[in-house]
Amino acid sequence: MSESRRLEGQVRVVGSGLLGASIGLGLRAQGVDVIVDDVSPAARTLAIDYGAGRAPAEGDDPAIIVVCVPPDVTAQIVERELHDYPNALVTDVASVKGAPLRELLGRGVDVTRYIGSHPMAGRERGGPISARADLFVGRPWVIAGHDGITYRRAAALEDLILDLGATPLEMSPDDHDAGVAVVSHAPQVIASLMAARLRDAPDASLGLAGQGVRDVTRIAASDPALWVQILGANASTVGGVLREFRADLDRVIEALGDVSHPGAMRVIAETIGDGNQGVARLPGKHGQSKTFAQVVVRVDDRPGEMGRLFTEMGEIGVNMEDLRIEHSPGAQFGLAEMSVVPEHEERLVDDLIRRGWTVTGR
């Protein structure tokens, strides 16, 4: 057993997609005996080939089961696992928490060994091929408790979360669903609608694309079939967020219709300002709301240049909190936009310039 490992016993992972395979990889790295199962034998075999765990065997007695299946079958699979493994705690990682619990209660299922959870982590690409053992490191992982289960009985879930490097966060199922509607589900719809504007845009217009449109549309590459289920399971809450968004958008459209009308410019300015305030509230590194300074450095399109930049930042002694890279088509250089704590900005800029780097923005 790893010296720092908290979890004891076998872990059964049902569903071998991105989350299931990543959970398996992360726990296997800690020395946990992980059992991988999937309705698709091919998908299960692929996840096992990538090292996410082993196939089920007679006599398996998992301490905890993690159900990683689409939302529309989550409750069904949870019920099956509770029945088949009477000693195990069962959780699921579906992105909605209220609907599975209500469905289980409606079926009369004993939920004293069930507790929903949701890791706030993912990638645009799915499947075990995209899985990573460190996918959850530093990310919040919601534990959606309910009255039918005790804290002591759910302790193994917290151990699993901590072993994967994530941060447990307790919320009620309804509070969770309201939260993800704002920070995940509605943004997915908005990003997809914006990306749809690009379908018929002239090639010349797309050639102007910079980091702004890439940031806004990054998540628009997500799987439509999965999102139909997610949005359907959280429909009323997401609908409420989008109605508020529509009202704000209508005000901006009206202001743009006649910018000379009294108050129109104020509407536009306040819209941008409100966005500034919202962004400032997003948690920064280590879960703290913090505003970082931005330093933009030109990086020539040559092998090893990004590595040299990182090395020299380490020599300067400044930690990079975040990084964005913009590389326009046809350009022989890129722009690295680095986030640093404000008190290090001046020293970093001065030292980079002395070392020959071109600082193009801050």
C-alpha positions in Angstrom: 0.0 0.0 0.0 1.2 3.5 -0.7 2.3 5.3 2.5 0.0 8.2 1.8 -3.0 6.1 0.6 -6.2 6.4 2.6 -8.5 4.0 0.7 -8.6 0.3 1.7 -10.1 -2.6 -0.3 -11.1 -3.1 -3.8 -12.7 -0.4 -6.0 -15.1 -1.4 -8.8 -15.5 1.1 -11.6 -18.6 0.7 -13.8 -18.2 2.5 -17.1 -14.8 2.9 -18.8 -15.0 6.3 -20.5 -12.9 9.3 -19.7 -13.9 9.6 -16.0 -14.1 5.9 -15.3 -10.7 5.2 -16.9 -9.1 8.2 -15.2 -10.3 7.1 -11.8 -8.9 3.7 -12.5 -5.5 5.0 -13.6 -5.3 7.3 -10.6 -6.1 4.6 -8.1 -3.9 2.1 -9.8 -1.0 4.5 -9.4 -1.8 4.4 -5.6 -1.7 0.6 -5.6 -5.4 0.1 -5.4 -7.0 -3.1 -6.8 -9.3 -1.6 -9.4 -12.0 -3.7 -11.2 -13.2 -2.2 -14.5 -16.5 -3.2 -15.9 -18.5 -1.9 -18.9 -21.6 -3.0 -20.9 -19.2 -2.9 -23.9 -16.6 -5.7 -23.7 -14.5 -3.8 -26.2 -14.5 -0.6 -24.2 -13.7 -2.5 -21.0 -10.8 -4.3 -22.7 -9.4 -1.0 -24.0 -9.5 0.7 -20.6 -7.8 -2.4 -19.1 -5.1 -2.2 -21.9 -4.4 1.4 -20.9 -3.9 0.3 -17.3 -7.1 1.4 -15.7 -7.6 -1.8 -13.8 -8.5 -5.5 -14.3 -11.5 -7.5 -15.4 -14.1 -8.6 -12.9 -13.5 -12.0 -11.3 -15.4 -14.4 -9.1 -15.1 -13.5 -5.5 -14.7 -9.7 -6.0 -15.8 -7.8 -2.9 -15.3 -4.1 -3.6 -15.4 -1.6 -0.7 -16.7 1.1 -3.0 -18.2 1.2 -6.4 -18.0 4.2 -8.8 -20.7 4.3 -11.4 -19.5 6.3 -14.5 -22.4 5.9 -17.0 -24.6 8.3 -18.9 -27.2 10.2 -16.7 -30.2 8.4 -18.2 -29.1 5.0 -16.9 -27.3 6.1 -13.8 -30.1 5.2 -11.3 -30.6 1.9 -13.0 -27.0 0.9 -12.7 -26.7 2.2 -9.2 -29.7 0.0 -8.2 -28.1 -3.0 -9.8 -24.7 -2.5 -8.1 -26.4 -2.0 -4.7 -28.1 -5.3 -5.2 -25.1 -7.3 -6.5 -22.6 -6.0 -3.9 -24.4 -5.7 -0.6 -21.2 -4.7 1.3 -20.2 -1.9 -0.9 -20.7 1.9 -0.8 -22.0 3.0 -4.2 -21.4 6.4 -5.7 -21.9 7.8 -9.2 -20.2 10.7 -11.1 -23.1 11.9 -13.2 -23.1 15.7 -13.7 -26.6 15.9 -12.2 -27.3 14.8 -8.7 -31.0 15.4 -7.9 -32.5 13.3 -10.7 -30.7 10.0 -9.9 -31.5 10.3 -6.2 -35.2 11.0 -6.8 -35.4 8.1 -9.3 -33.9 5.7 -6.8 -36.2 6.9 -4.0 -39.1 6.6 -6.4 -38.2 3.0 -7.1 -38.1 2.2 -3.4 -34.4 1.5 -3.4 -32.6 1.5 0.0 -30.1 4.4 -0.4 -28.3 3.9 2.9 -25.2 2.8 0.9 -25.6 5.3 -1.9 -24.2 8.8 -2.2 -23.9 10.8 -5.4 -20.8 12.7 -6.3 -19.4 14.7 -9.1 -15.7 15.5 -10.0 -15.5 18.9 -11.6 -13.0 17.8 -14.1 -13.0 16.6 -17.7 -11.6 17.1 -21.2 -13.1 17.9 -24.6 -12.2 14.4 -25.8 -13.7 11.4 -24.2 -13.0 7.7 -23.9 -10.2 5.7 -22.2 -7.7 6.9 -24.8 -8.0 10.4 -23.3 -7.9 9.3 -19.7 -5.3 10.7 -17.3 -4.3 9.6 -13.8 -3.9 13.2 -12.8 -7.2 14.4 -14.2 -8.7 15.2 -10.8 -5.6 16.7 -9.1 -6.5 20.0 -7.5 -10.1 19.9 -8.8 -13.3 20.1 -6.6 -15.2 16.9 -6.2 -18.7 17.4 -4.9 -20.2 14.9 -2.4 -23.9 15.3 -2.6 -25.1 14.0 0.7 -28.7 13.1 1.7 -30.6 12.2 4.8 -30.5 8.5 4.1 -26.8 8.0 4.6 -24.5 8.7 7.5 -21.2 10.5 7.3 -19.4 7.5 8.7 -20.8 5.2 6.0 -19.7 7.7 3.2 -16.2 8.1 4.5 -14.7 5.7 1.9 -15.8 8.2 -0.8 -13.9 11.0 0.8 -10.8 8.7 1.0 -11.1 7.9 -2.7 -11.4 11.6 -3.6 -8.4 12.5 -1.6 -6.3 9.6 -3.0 -7.0 11.0 -6.5 -5.7 14.4 -5.5 -9.1 16.1 -5.6 -10.7 18.4 -3.0 -14.0 17.1 -1.4 -16.8 19.7 -1.4 -20.1 18.9 0.4 -23.3 20.2 -1.3 -26.9 19.1 -1.4 -28.0 17.6 -4.7 -30.2 20.6 -5.4 -27.4 23.1 -4.6 -25.1 21.1 -6.8 -27.5 21.1 -9.8 -28.1 24.9 -9.4 -24.3 25.4 -9.3 -23.4 23.4 -12.4 -26.2 25.0 -14.3 -24.4 28.3 -13.9 -20.7 27.2 -14.3 -21.0 24.3 -16.7 -24.4 23.5 -18.3 -25.5 27.0 -19.5 -21.9 27.8 -20.6 -22.0 24.7 -22.8 -25.1 25.9 -24.5 -23.8 29.4 -25.0 -20.5 28.2 -26.3 -22.2 25.9 -28.8 -24.5 28.7 -30.0 -21.5 31.0 -30.5 -19.5 28.3 -32.3 -22.5 27.6 -34.6 -22.0 31.2 -35.9 -18.7 30.0 -37.4 -20.2 27.3 -39.6 -21.0 29.7 -42.4 -18.4 32.4 -41.7 -16.1 33.2 -44.7 -12.7 31.6 -44.6 -11.2 35.1 -44.5 -13.1 35.8 -41.3 -11.9 32.6 -39.7 -8.4 33.5 -40.5 -8.7 36.4 -38.1 -9.6 34.1 -35.2 -7.6 34.8 -32.1 -7.6 33.6 -28.5 -10.9 35.3 -27.7 -13.1 33.2 -29.9 -11.1 30.1 -29.1 -11.7 30.7 -25.4 -15.4 31.2 -25.9 -15.9 28.2 -28.1 -13.4 25.7 -26.6 -16.1 23.5 -25.0 -18.3 23.5 -28.1 -16.5 20.4 -29.3 -18.3 18.3 -26.7 -20.3 15.2 -27.4 -23.9 16.1 -28.4 -25.4 12.8 -27.3 -24.0 13.1 -23.8 -25.1 16.7 -23.5 -28.7 15.9 -24.6 -28.9 13.7 -21.4 -27.1 16.2 -19.1 -29.3 19.1 -20.2 -32.4 17.0 -20.1 -31.7 15.9 -16.5 -31.1 19.5 -15.3 -33.5 21.2 -17.8 -35.5 23.5 -15.5 -32.5 24.9 -13.7 -30.5 25.5 -16.9 -33.6 27.0 -18.5 -33.8 29.6 -15.7 -30.1 30.6 -16.2 -30.6 30.9 -20.0 -33.7 33.0 -19.6 -31.8 35.5 -17.5 -29.0 35.4 -20.0 -31.5 36.1 -22.8 -32.9 39.1 -20.9 -29.4 40.6 -20.6 -28.7 39.8 -24.3 -31.9 41.5 -25.3 -30.9 44.7 -23.5 -27.5 44.7 -25.3 -29.1 44.1 -28.6 -31.6 47.0 -28.0 -28.7 49.3 -27.0 -26.7 48.3 -30.2 -29.8 49.0 -32.3 -29.4 52.8 -31.6 -26.1 53.6 -29.8 -27.0 57.3 -29.9 -30.0 56.7 -27.7 -29.6 58.1 -24.2 -28.4 55.3 -21.9 -27.3 52.9 -24.7 -23.6 53.3 -24.1 -24.2 52.9 -20.4 -25.9 49.5 -21.0 -22.9 48.3 -23.0 -20.4 49.6 -20.5 -22.2 48.1 -17.5 -22.5 44.7 -19.4 -18.7 44.6 -19.9 -18.2 45.8 -16.3 -20.5 43.2 -14.8 -18.5 40.6 -16.7 -15.3 41.9 -15.2 -16.8 41.5 -11.7 -18.0 38.0 -12.5 -14.6 36.8 -13.8 -12.9 38.3 -10.8 -15.0 36.0 -8.6 -13.8 32.8 -10.3 -11.5 30.8 -7.9 -7.8 31.1 -8.7 -5.1 28.7 -8.0 -5.6 26.5 -4.9 -9.2 27.6 -4.8 -8.6 31.2 -3.9 -10.2 34.1 -5.7 -7.2 36.1 -6.8 -6.5 38.5 -9.7 -3.3 37.7 -11.5 -1.2 40.0 -13.7 -0.8 39.0 -17.3 2.5 39.1 -19.1 2.6 38.4 -22.9 5.8 37.2 -24.4 6.7 36.6 -28.1 7.9 33.1 -28.6 9.6 32.3 -32.0 8.3 29.2 -33.8 11.4 27.1 -33.2 11.9 23.8 -31.3 12.7 24.3 -27.7 11.7 27.9 -27.3 8.8 27.3 -25.0 11.0 25.0 -22.9 13.6 27.8 -22.7 11.0 30.3 -21.6 9.8 27.9 -18.8 13.4 27.2 -17.7 14.3 30.9 -17.5 11.2 31.7 -15.6 12.3 29.1 -13.1 15.7 30.7 -12.9 14.1 34.1 -12.3 12.1 32.5 -9.5 8.6 33.4 -10.7 5.8 30.9 -10.7 3.4 30.7 -13.6 -0.2 30.4 -12.4 -1.7 29.9 -15.8 -0.8 29.9 -19.5 -2.4 30.6 -22.8 -0.7 30.3 -26.2 -1.9 32.1 -29.3 -0.4 31.2 -32.7 -2.0 32.8 -35.7 -1.9 30.9 -39.0 1.1 31.8 -41.1 2.9 33.6 -38.3 6.4 32.4 -37.4 5.9 33.1 -33.8 3.4 32.7 -31.0 2.3 34.7 -28.0 2.5 33.2 -24.6 0.2 34.9 -22.1 1.3 34.0 -18.6 -0.5 34.8 -15.4 1.6 35.7 -12.4 1.0 37.2 -9.0 1.0 41.0 -9.4 4.0 41.6 -7.0 6.2 39.5 -9.4 5.2 41.2 -12.6 7.8 44.0 -12.7 10.7 41.7 -11.8 9.6 39.1 -14.4 9.3 41.6 -17.2 12.6 43.3 -16.5 14.5 40.0 -16.2 12.9 38.6 -19.4 13.8 41.7 -21.4 17.4 41.5 -20.1 17.5 37.9 -21.3 16.4 38.9 -24.8 12.7 38.1 -24.7 10.2 40.5 -26.3 7.4 41.4 -24.0 4.5 42.5 -26.1 1.9 43.1 -23.5 1.1 43.2 -19.8 
